[in-house]
């Protein structure tokens, strides 16, 4: 017998030309990649977008991931000067969305020129600047898709001599009406943004109604979403634009004064799918549903009591939002025996109701429910499940305590639970949530005065798939959570001075 019988054979070295498999070539479903990417910091996500087209598409298609690419630079109002020498600290040159707040912008330097070609979204809020500086900044942002101008004060004048062919969204509100030579700062925007799809003007357009209608007329071929304040002249003009094909409308018509104009407008725009309207007249809403057969998203502001009988004329509706007006007493909404069988998302704000849950039980597709500042006076004991409900938000609602007990029993597939400003939840309630909601991925426990650090222990013990947490626990409790459950992204609430000193002018 050979003496080498018990020895190990020499290890074969891999051939030098052999290549290791690349991670980018591993074929996984997009939702798995998205889940993996959630645990990476923003700067690494920016680099991953450059690796391959598939990863770039996964990240670009996720609102939660893209939302982490924001960079916000905040000054000190008119005392905060931004000159060509200014360089914001902590800037990553790979960012795609930038917010500039509370600056007197006299010019922008190399920092903006470096990021401008990659910017897809730019917000200028509560700033002083000249029209020339604005156009100088925009001239560099050739890939810009979204532009928000809010609370701006302009000097100088001018018109853009360039085009932003990718700009599809423009929001303009609380901006000085005229420049020094009497022209509006928006003059020429219709030529600068020939492919604009969404125009949202919060400004008072009465003094510029002729110009605004001309902007819309020029952009009507591409314009799909329009949000304006009430102006009969504009509504009359819109009824005459034959190339206009809107899918989203918010015009704040006043009834019955605008009833005839509104009816004509709806007949001219039968393709509208998303509508924001202010009225508590069920008959007007029912006629609107008949004239807009493709309507699937309705945001309704009610200045008084209403019964939702109009839903019978809106069979395709998958999003329903009902908000009580802050100007009037709390609106009472009666759902009675009506139904909305195609509804997937439901939002209720600042209203009183007794029968909302009987209504919701008849929406088998309901996936998201958002109740804010509502009074749920009375309803029988909940006895049915919400089989597809994955997201629930309860914010400052007034309701019997057994509603919270029902949440853990009637919502077996809940993945997101957000509780804000409620009186009754305590550690025992949180424990039941954590034990019974096995699929919970996002949890918010904010302004709950009866919830203590004890609930952090229940989260650690029972919430095995939790990915995101926002809670008013002590720093020590949050630190222990981060140390023991590294897969949970903890959103610590930090109240800055900027949250309280925004101008409301």
C-alpha positions as CSV (number, residue, x, y, z in Angstrom):
1,X,0.0,0.0,0.0
2,X,1.3,3.3,-0.9
3,X,2.2,5.7,1.9
4,X,0.3,8.5,0.1
5,X,-3.1,6.7,0.5
6,X,-4.3,8.8,3.4
7,X,-3.0,12.1,2.2
8,X,-5.1,14.8,0.5
9,X,-4.8,15.4,-3.2
10,X,-3.2,18.7,-4.1
11,X,-5.7,21.5,-4.5
12,X,-6.2,22.5,-8.1
13,X,-5.9,26.2,-8.7
14,X,-8.5,27.8,-10.9
15,X,-7.4,28.7,-14.4
16,X,-6.4,32.3,-14.6
17,X,-8.9,32.9,-17.3
18,X,-11.8,31.7,-15.2
19,X,-14.1,34.6,-14.2
20,X,-16.1,34.9,-11.0
21,X,-19.9,35.4,-11.6
22,X,-20.8,39.1,-11.3
23,X,-23.5,40.0,-8.8
24,X,-25.2,42.2,-11.5
25,X,-25.7,39.1,-13.6
26,X,-27.6,37.2,-10.8
27,X,-31.2,37.0,-11.9
28,X,-33.6,38.0,-9.1
29,X,-37.1,39.5,-9.2
30,X,-37.1,43.3,-9.0
31,X,-38.8,43.3,-5.6
32,X,-36.0,41.2,-4.2
33,X,-33.4,43.6,-5.5
34,X,-35.4,46.5,-4.1
35,X,-35.6,44.8,-0.7
36,X,-31.8,44.4,-0.7
37,X,-31.1,47.9,-1.8
38,X,-33.2,49.3,1.1
39,X,-30.3,48.4,3.5
40,X,-27.7,50.5,1.6
41,X,-27.0,54.2,2.2
42,X,-28.0,56.7,-0.4
43,X,-24.5,57.3,-1.9
44,X,-24.1,53.6,-2.6
45,X,-27.5,53.5,-4.3
46,X,-26.3,56.3,-6.6
47,X,-23.3,54.2,-7.5
48,X,-25.4,51.1,-8.1
49,X,-27.4,53.0,-10.7
50,X,-24.2,53.2,-12.8
51,X,-23.5,49.4,-12.6
52,X,-26.1,48.1,-15.1
53,X,-29.4,49.1,-16.6
54,X,-31.4,46.5,-14.7
55,X,-30.3,47.9,-11.3
56,X,-30.9,51.5,-12.5
57,X,-34.5,50.5,-13.5
58,X,-35.1,48.8,-10.2
59,X,-34.0,51.9,-8.2
60,X,-35.7,54.4,-10.5
61,X,-38.9,52.5,-10.3
62,X,-39.0,52.6,-6.5
63,X,-40.4,55.7,-4.9
64,X,-38.9,54.9,-1.5
65,X,-35.4,54.4,-2.9
66,X,-35.6,57.5,-5.2
67,X,-36.8,59.5,-2.3
68,X,-33.4,59.0,-0.6
69,X,-31.6,61.0,-3.3
70,X,-32.8,64.4,-2.1
71,X,-30.3,67.0,-1.0
72,X,-31.7,70.0,0.9
73,X,-29.7,73.2,1.5
74,X,-31.2,75.7,3.8
75,X,-30.1,79.3,4.5
76,X,-31.2,81.9,6.9
77,X,-33.8,83.8,4.9
78,X,-32.7,87.1,3.5
79,X,-29.6,87.1,5.7
80,X,-28.4,83.9,4.1
81,X,-26.6,84.9,0.9
82,X,-25.8,82.3,-1.8
83,X,-23.0,83.6,-4.0
84,X,-20.8,82.0,-6.6
85,X,-18.3,81.2,-3.9
86,X,-20.9,79.3,-1.8
87,X,-20.4,75.5,-1.5
88,X,-23.0,73.5,0.5
89,X,-21.4,71.0,3.0
90,X,-22.0,67.3,2.6
91,X,-23.1,67.5,-1.1
92,X,-22.8,64.3,-3.1
93,X,-22.4,65.2,-6.8
94,X,-24.5,62.2,-7.8
95,X,-27.7,63.6,-6.4
96,X,-30.7,63.9,-8.7
97,X,-33.1,66.0,-6.6
98,X,-32.2,69.3,-4.9
99,X,-34.2,71.6,-2.6
100,X,-32.9,75.2,-1.9
101,X,-34.7,77.0,0.9
102,X,-34.4,80.4,2.6
103,X,-31.6,82.0,0.6
104,X,-31.0,85.3,-1.1
105,X,-29.5,83.8,-4.3
106,X,-27.1,86.1,-6.0
107,X,-25.4,83.4,-8.1
108,X,-24.5,79.8,-8.1
109,X,-21.0,78.4,-8.3
110,X,-19.2,75.2,-9.3
111,X,-21.3,73.0,-6.9
112,X,-24.5,73.6,-8.9
113,X,-22.8,73.4,-12.3
114,X,-21.4,70.0,-11.3
115,X,-24.8,68.5,-10.3
116,X,-27.1,70.4,-12.8
117,X,-26.7,67.9,-15.7
118,X,-28.0,65.1,-13.6
119,X,-30.8,66.9,-11.8
120,X,-34.3,65.6,-12.5
121,X,-36.1,67.6,-9.8
122,X,-35.4,71.2,-8.5
123,X,-37.3,73.0,-5.7
124,X,-36.7,76.7,-4.9
125,X,-38.6,77.7,-1.8
126,X,-38.8,81.0,0.1
127,X,-35.9,82.6,-1.8
128,X,-35.0,86.0,-3.2
129,X,-33.4,86.0,-6.6
130,X,-33.4,87.8,-10.0
131,X,-35.1,86.4,-13.0
132,X,-31.6,86.2,-14.7
133,X,-30.2,84.0,-11.9
134,X,-33.3,81.7,-12.2
135,X,-32.8,81.3,-15.9
136,X,-29.1,80.9,-15.5
137,X,-29.7,77.9,-13.2
138,X,-32.3,76.3,-15.4
139,X,-30.2,76.7,-18.5
140,X,-27.8,74.1,-16.9
141,X,-30.5,71.5,-16.0
142,X,-31.1,70.0,-19.4
143,X,-32.5,66.7,-17.9
144,X,-34.8,68.4,-15.5
145,X,-38.3,66.8,-15.2
146,X,-39.9,68.6,-12.3
147,X,-39.6,72.2,-11.2
148,X,-41.2,73.7,-8.0
149,X,-41.2,77.4,-7.4
150,X,-42.8,78.4,-4.2
151,X,-42.7,81.6,-2.1
152,X,-40.2,83.3,-4.3
153,X,-39.5,87.1,-4.7
154,X,-38.0,88.2,-8.0
155,X,-36.1,91.2,-9.3
156,X,-35.1,92.1,-12.8
157,X,-36.8,90.7,-15.9
158,X,-36.1,88.5,-18.9
159,X,-37.4,85.6,-21.0
160,X,-35.8,82.1,-21.4
161,X,-33.8,81.6,-24.6
162,X,-33.4,77.9,-24.1
163,X,-35.5,74.8,-23.9
164,X,-36.0,72.1,-21.2
165,X,-37.4,69.4,-23.4
166,X,-37.7,66.9,-20.6
167,X,-39.6,69.2,-18.2
168,X,-43.0,67.6,-17.6
169,X,-44.1,69.1,-14.2
170,X,-44.3,72.7,-13.2
171,X,-45.6,73.9,-9.8
172,X,-45.8,77.7,-9.3
173,X,-47.3,79.3,-6.1
174,X,-46.9,82.3,-3.9
175,X,-44.6,84.0,-6.3
176,X,-44.4,87.8,-7.0
177,X,-46.8,88.5,-9.8
178,X,-44.7,90.8,-11.9
179,X,-41.0,91.7,-12.6
180,X,-39.7,95.2,-12.8
181,X,-40.7,95.8,-16.4
182,X,-44.3,94.6,-15.8
183,X,-43.8,91.1,-17.3
184,X,-44.7,88.0,-15.4
185,X,-41.8,85.7,-14.5
186,X,-43.8,82.9,-16.3
187,X,-43.7,84.7,-19.6
188,X,-41.9,82.4,-22.0
189,X,-42.3,79.3,-20.0
190,X,-44.5,77.8,-22.6
191,X,-41.7,78.0,-25.1
192,X,-39.1,76.8,-22.6
193,X,-41.1,73.7,-21.7
194,X,-42.7,72.4,-24.9
195,X,-43.4,69.0,-23.4
196,X,-45.0,70.0,-20.2
197,X,-47.6,67.5,-19.0
198,X,-48.6,68.9,-15.5
199,X,-49.2,72.6,-14.8
200,X,-50.1,73.4,-11.2
201,X,-50.7,77.1,-10.6
202,X,-51.5,78.0,-7.0
203,X,-51.2,81.7,-7.8
204,X,-54.2,84.1,-8.1
205,X,-54.6,84.0,-11.9
206,X,-57.4,86.6,-12.1
207,X,-55.0,89.4,-13.2
208,X,-53.2,87.1,-15.6
209,X,-56.1,85.1,-16.9
210,X,-55.5,86.0,-20.5
211,X,-51.9,85.0,-20.4
212,X,-52.6,81.8,-18.5
213,X,-55.1,80.7,-21.0
214,X,-52.6,81.4,-23.8
215,X,-50.0,79.3,-22.0
216,X,-52.5,76.5,-21.8
217,X,-53.5,76.9,-25.5
218,X,-49.8,76.8,-26.5
219,X,-49.2,73.6,-24.4
220,X,-52.5,71.9,-25.0
221,X,-51.0,69.1,-27.2
222,X,-48.8,67.8,-24.4
223,X,-50.7,69.0,-21.3
224,X,-52.5,66.2,-19.4
225,X,-52.8,67.4,-15.8
226,X,-54.1,70.9,-14.9
227,X,-54.6,72.4,-11.5
228,X,-55.8,76.0,-11.2
229,X,-57.8,78.3,-9.0
230,X,-61.3,79.1,-10.0
231,X,-61.6,81.6,-12.9
232,X,-64.7,81.5,-15.2
233,X,-62.8,83.0,-18.1
234,X,-60.3,80.2,-18.0
235,X,-63.1,77.5,-17.8
236,X,-64.8,79.1,-20.8
237,X,-61.6,79.1,-22.7
238,X,-60.8,75.5,-21.9
239,X,-64.1,74.4,-23.4
240,X,-62.9,75.7,-26.7
241,X,-59.5,73.9,-26.8
242,X,-60.1,71.0,-29.1
243,X,-56.6,69.5,-28.8
244,X,-56.7,69.5,-25.0
245,X,-56.9,65.9,-23.6
246,X,-56.8,66.1,-19.8
247,X,-56.6,63.1,-17.5
248,X,-56.2,65.1,-14.2
249,X,-58.2,68.2,-13.3
250,X,-58.4,70.4,-10.3
251,X,-60.2,73.7,-11.0
252,X,-62.1,74.5,-7.8
253,X,-65.4,75.3,-9.5
254,X,-68.1,77.0,-7.4
255,X,-71.6,75.5,-7.6
256,X,-74.2,76.4,-8.6
257,X,-72.5,79.5,-10.2
258,X,-70.2,77.4,-12.5
259,X,-72.6,74.5,-13.1
260,X,-73.2,75.2,-16.8
261,X,-69.5,75.8,-17.5
262,X,-68.6,72.7,-15.5
263,X,-71.0,70.5,-17.5
264,X,-69.7,71.8,-20.8
265,X,-66.1,71.3,-19.6
266,X,-66.8,67.6,-18.6
267,X,-68.4,67.0,-22.0
268,X,-65.3,68.3,-23.7
269,X,-62.9,66.3,-21.5
270,X,-64.4,62.7,-21.2
271,X,-60.9,61.3,-20.7
272,X,-60.4,62.7,-17.2
273,X,-59.4,60.0,-14.8
274,X,-58.3,62.0,-11.8
275,X,-60.5,64.8,-10.4
276,X,-60.4,67.2,-7.4
277,X,-63.6,69.0,-6.8
278,X,-65.3,71.0,-4.0
279,X,-69.0,70.4,-3.5
280,X,-71.4,68.6,-1.3
281,X,-74.1,68.4,-3.9
282,X,-74.6,64.6,-4.7
283,X,-76.6,65.4,-7.8
284,X,-73.8,67.4,-9.4
285,X,-71.3,64.6,-8.5
286,X,-73.6,62.0,-10.0
287,X,-73.8,64.0,-13.3
288,X,-70.0,64.4,-13.2
289,X,-69.6,60.6,-12.9
290,X,-71.9,60.1,-15.9
291,X,-70.0,62.7,-18.0
292,X,-66.6,61.3,-17.0
293,X,-66.9,57.5,-17.6
294,X,-63.1,56.9,-17.1
295,X,-63.0,58.5,-13.7
296,X,-60.9,56.3,-11.3
297,X,-59.5,58.8,-8.8
298,X,-61.7,61.3,-6.9
299,X,-60.6,63.8,-4.3
300,X,-63.7,65.5,-2.9
301,X,-63.7,68.5,-0.6
302,X,-67.1,68.8,1.1
303,X,-68.2,72.1,2.7
304,X,-71.2,70.5,4.3
305,X,-73.1,67.2,4.9
306,X,-73.3,64.8,2.1
307,X,-74.5,61.3,1.2
308,X,-72.3,59.3,-1.1
309,X,-75.1,58.1,-3.5
310,X,-73.1,59.6,-6.4
311,X,-70.7,56.6,-6.3
312,X,-73.2,54.5,-8.3
313,X,-72.2,56.6,-11.4
314,X,-68.5,56.0,-10.9
315,X,-68.0,52.2,-11.3
316,X,-64.2,52.4,-12.1
317,X,-63.3,54.4,-9.0
318,X,-60.2,52.9,-7.3
319,X,-59.2,55.9,-5.2
320,X,-61.7,57.9,-3.0
321,X,-60.7,60.8,-0.8
322,X,-63.2,62.9,1.2
323,X,-62.0,65.9,3.1
324,X,-64.1,68.3,5.2
325,X,-63.5,71.9,4.5
326,X,-61.7,73.8,7.3
327,X,-63.8,76.9,6.6
328,X,-67.1,75.3,7.6
329,X,-68.1,73.2,10.6
330,X,-67.1,69.5,10.5
331,X,-68.9,67.9,7.7
332,X,-71.1,64.8,8.3
333,X,-70.7,62.1,5.7
334,X,-73.4,59.4,5.3
335,X,-72.3,56.2,3.6
336,X,-75.6,54.3,4.3
337,X,-75.8,51.2,2.1
338,X,-73.7,52.5,-0.8
339,X,-70.6,50.7,-2.1
340,X,-67.5,51.3,-4.2
341,X,-66.5,47.8,-5.3
342,X,-63.4,48.8,-7.3
343,X,-61.9,50.9,-4.5
344,X,-58.3,50.1,-3.5
345,X,-57.4,53.2,-1.5
346,X,-59.6,55.2,0.8
347,X,-58.8,58.5,2.6
348,X,-61.1,60.3,5.0
349,X,-60.1,63.6,6.7
350,X,-61.8,66.0,9.0
351,X,-65.4,64.6,8.9
352,X,-67.9,62.9,11.2
353,X,-69.4,59.5,10.2
354,X,-71.3,56.6,11.8
355,X,-71.3,54.0,9.0
356,X,-68.0,54.1,7.2
357,X,-67.0,50.6,8.1
358,X,-70.2,49.1,6.7
359,X,-69.3,50.9,3.5
360,X,-65.7,49.7,3.5
361,X,-66.6,46.1,4.1
362,X,-68.2,46.2,0.6
363,X,-64.9,47.1,-1.0
364,X,-63.1,43.7,-1.4
365,X,-60.1,45.2,-3.2
366,X,-59.4,47.8,-0.4
367,X,-55.6,47.8,0.2
368,X,-54.9,51.2,1.8
369,X,-56.9,53.1,4.4
370,X,-56.0,56.6,5.7
371,X,-58.2,58.2,8.5
372,X,-57.2,61.6,9.7
373,X,-58.9,63.9,12.3
374,X,-62.2,62.0,12.0
375,X,-64.9,61.4,14.5
376,X,-66.3,57.8,14.2
377,X,-69.2,58.3,16.5
378,X,-70.7,54.8,16.5
379,X,-70.7,51.6,14.5
380,X,-71.5,48.0,15.4
381,X,-68.7,45.6,16.5
382,X,-66.5,44.8,13.6
383,X,-67.1,41.3,12.4
384,X,-65.5,41.0,8.9
385,X,-61.9,40.9,7.7
386,X,-60.3,43.3,5.3
387,X,-58.6,40.5,3.3
388,X,-56.4,42.7,1.1
389,X,-55.7,45.7,3.5
390,X,-51.9,46.1,3.6
391,X,-51.6,49.8,4.9
392,X,-53.5,51.5,7.6
393,X,-53.0,55.0,9.0
394,X,-55.0,56.4,12.0
395,X,-54.1,60.0,12.7
396,X,-55.8,62.0,15.5
397,X,-59.1,60.1,15.1
398,X,-61.8,60.0,17.8
399,X,-63.2,56.5,18.0
400,X,-64.2,53.7,20.5
401,X,-61.2,51.8,21.9
402,X,-62.4,48.5,20.4
403,X,-61.5,49.7,16.9
404,X,-57.8,49.3,17.8
405,X,-58.5,45.8,19.0
406,X,-60.2,45.0,15.7
407,X,-57.2,46.2,13.7
408,X,-55.1,43.3,14.9
409,X,-57.9,40.8,14.4
410,X,-59.5,41.9,11.1
411,X,-56.4,42.9,9.1
412,X,-54.3,39.7,8.8
413,X,-52.2,40.9,5.8
414,X,-51.3,44.3,7.2
415,X,-47.8,45.4,6.2
416,X,-47.9,49.0,7.3
417,X,-49.4,50.5,10.4
418,X,-49.1,54.2,11.3
419,X,-50.6,55.5,14.5
420,X,-50.4,59.2,15.3
421,X,-52.0,61.3,18.2
422,X,-54.3,58.6,19.5
423,X,-55.6,58.6,23.1
424,X,-56.1,54.9,23.8
425,X,-53.2,52.8,22.6
426,X,-50.9,51.6,25.3
427,X,-48.1,49.0,25.6
428,X,-50.6,46.1,25.8
429,X,-52.2,47.2,22.5
430,X,-48.8,47.5,20.8
431,X,-48.0,44.0,22.1
432,X,-51.1,42.6,20.4
433,X,-50.2,44.3,17.2
434,X,-46.7,42.9,17.2
435,X,-47.9,39.4,18.1
436,X,-50.7,39.1,15.6
437,X,-49.6,41.2,12.6
438,X,-46.9,38.7,11.3
439,X,-46.4,40.6,8.0
440,X,-45.8,44.0,9.5
441,X,-42.9,45.8,7.7
442,X,-43.5,49.5,8.6
443,X,-44.7,50.8,12.0
444,X,-45.2,54.3,13.3
445,X,-46.0,55.0,17.0
446,X,-46.0,58.8,17.3
447,X,-47.6,61.1,19.8
448,X,-49.1,58.2,21.7
449,X,-48.9,59.3,25.3
450,X,-49.6,55.9,26.8
451,X,-47.0,54.0,24.9
452,X,-43.6,53.6,26.6
453,X,-40.2,52.1,26.0
454,X,-41.7,48.7,27.0
455,X,-43.2,48.5,23.5
456,X,-39.7,48.5,22.0
457,X,-39.2,45.1,23.7
458,X,-42.3,43.7,22.0
459,X,-41.1,45.0,18.7
460,X,-37.8,43.3,19.2
461,X,-39.4,40.0,20.3
462,X,-42.3,39.7,17.8
463,X,-41.8,41.9,14.7
464,X,-39.5,39.6,12.8
465,X,-39.9,41.1,9.3
466,X,-40.1,44.8,10.4
467,X,-38.1,47.0,8.1
468,X,-38.9,50.5,9.2
469,X,-39.8,52.1,12.5
470,X,-40.8,55.6,13.6
471,X,-41.5,55.9,17.4
472,X,-41.3,58.3,20.3
473,X,-39.1,55.9,22.3
474,X,-36.1,57.2,24.2
475,X,-32.7,57.3,22.5
476,X,-31.5,54.5,24.7
477,X,-34.4,52.2,23.6
478,X,-33.9,53.1,19.9
479,X,-30.2,52.4,20.3
480,X,-30.9,49.0,21.7
481,X,-33.3,48.3,18.8
482,X,-30.6,49.3,16.3
483,X,-28.0,47.1,18.0
484,X,-30.2,44.0,18.2
485,X,-32.2,44.3,15.0
486,X,-29.9,45.7,12.3
487,X,-32.4,45.0,9.6
488,X,-34.8,47.7,10.9
489,X,-34.3,51.3,9.6
490,X,-35.2,53.6,12.5
491,X,-36.5,57.0,11.6
492,X,-35.7,59.3,14.5
493,X,-37.9,62.4,14.7
494,X,-35.9,65.5,14.8
495,X,-37.7,68.8,15.1
496,X,-35.8,71.6,13.5
497,X,-36.3,75.3,13.7
498,X,-37.2,75.3,10.0
499,X,-40.4,73.3,10.7
500,X,-41.8,76.2,12.7
501,X,-40.6,79.3,11.0
502,X,-42.0,78.9,7.5
503,X,-43.7,81.9,6.2
504,X,-47.4,81.6,5.7
505,X,-47.9,84.7,3.7
